[in-house]
Amino acid sequence: MKVELISYTPNPIEAIERAASTCYDSMPTGGKIMRHCYRSGHHSVLEFADFSFKISGVSRALTHQLVRHRIASYAQRSQRYCTEDGFEYVTPRSIAKDEQALARYNETIEVIKKAYEDLLANGVPAEDARMLLPNACCTQICVKMNLRALIHFCNERLCACAQWEIREMARLMVKAVVEVEPALAEFLVPKCEAHAPHSFCTESKSRSCGRHPLIGDVVSKKSN
Ligand SMILES: Cc1cc2nc3c(=O)[nH]c(=O)nc-3n(C[C@H](O)[C@H](O)[C@H](O)COP(=O)(O)OP(=O)(O)OC[C@H]3O[C@@H](n4cnc5c(N)ncnc54)[C@H](O)[C@@H]3O)c2cc1C
């Protein structure tokens, strides 16, 4: 998996604070106004900074989940206009670590590859032959999110309940953003840490990773 930050709003915090300052007749403060807006729910100002990523070596299973995030822009490698002969594919760790499962997985992929290529060779258009392609098939996608959407994406997809591949991609997106603007790290967190220092898990007991107390426990302790 490769995640590249291909473009972004220069000085994103200043861009956000410049917009927010219009509301308060103030001047950018180096992060104070932005933090205040974030904490108070004035989130529309976070839309004034954009981040574009190029993502490759991920599965179609991942991108199907990614594009459910509607407040973003996408451009994905087409399986109609590009052919996928000899496609690369993602192998989950749960399969890679089991010799038998891995052999079964690889041999099935090889059968699919052969059938796909046979259909193309017989004149079937790529848009129809692709019906055979697996979720594991690697793809490339460009995604642009503003900071508000990126924070929401991280809240959902850095959570231990998110699927491992999209969680890994979210982690790499955060790494790339924090490299250019370290002060954004505190906002690009799983939802359990979105209200730090008051961290709590909103998942059920059986799904919670245990990193933070369950919201029910926090609330009942406070009301006792
Ligand atoms: C752990 C996990 C498990 C999941 N499991 C499933 C599953 O089993 N099946 C499934 O179908 N999906 C599943 N999803 C996907 C999930 O339901 C969302 O589609 C996805 O996370 C995108 O979230 P979103 O709609 O909040 O984001 P976005 O589409 O980016 O929207 C961001 C925010 O904008 C606002 N918004 C956007 N569009 C509208 C609208 N039309 N009306 C009102 N407000 C809007 C909302 O506040 C929303 O939170 C899962 C997601 C996660 C993280």
The ligand as a Gaussian input file, in Angstrom:
#p B3LYP/6-31G(d) Opt

LIG

0 1
 C      -16.750000       0.287000      11.396000
 C      -17.680000       0.584000      10.245000
 C      -18.564000      -0.371000       9.808000
 C      -19.419000      -0.109000       8.718000
 N      -20.281000      -1.080000       8.318000
 C      -21.126000      -0.827000       7.296000
 C      -22.055000      -1.808000       6.849000
 O      -22.107000      -2.918000       7.364000
 N      -22.885000      -1.516000       5.809000
 C      -22.884000      -0.269000       5.215000
 O      -23.684000      -0.027000       4.316000
 N      -22.005000       0.681000       5.622000
 C      -21.153000       0.441000       6.632000
 N      -20.262000       1.404000       7.028000
 C      -20.228000       2.676000       6.291000
 C      -20.983000       3.795000       7.038000
 O      -22.343000       3.483000       7.184000
 C      -20.846000       5.111000       6.266000
 O      -21.455000       4.971000       4.990000
 C      -19.425000       5.538000       6.060000
 O      -18.689000       5.390000       7.248000
 C      -19.390000       6.998000       5.625000
 O      -19.740000       7.780000       6.742000
 P      -20.562000       9.122000       6.625000
 O      -21.834000       8.905000       5.897000
 O      -20.675000       9.671000       8.018000
 O      -19.484000      10.013000       5.805000
 P      -19.702000      11.065000       4.644000
 O      -20.537000      10.505000       3.561000
 O      -18.347000      11.572000       4.256000
 O      -20.470000      12.206000       5.333000
 C      -19.854000      13.028000       6.340000
 C      -20.951000      13.631000       7.177000
 O      -21.721000      14.518000       6.345000
 C      -23.092000      14.444000       6.734000
 N      -23.861000      13.914000       5.592000
 C      -23.367000      13.407000       4.431000
 N      -24.373000      13.070000       3.605000
 C      -25.524000      13.367000       4.259000
 C      -26.891000      13.215000       3.943000
 N      -27.322000      12.706000       2.800000
 N      -27.787000      13.615000       4.850000
 C      -27.416000      14.145000       6.045000
 N      -26.127000      14.283000       6.421000
 C      -25.194000      13.914000       5.537000
 C      -23.161000      13.494000       7.927000
 O      -23.029000      14.239000       9.104000
 C      -21.941000      12.616000       7.738000
 O      -21.470000      12.024000       8.932000
 C      -19.392000       1.162000       8.087000
 C      -18.492000       2.135000       8.548000
 C      -17.636000       1.859000       9.593000
 C      -16.663000       2.920000      10.059000

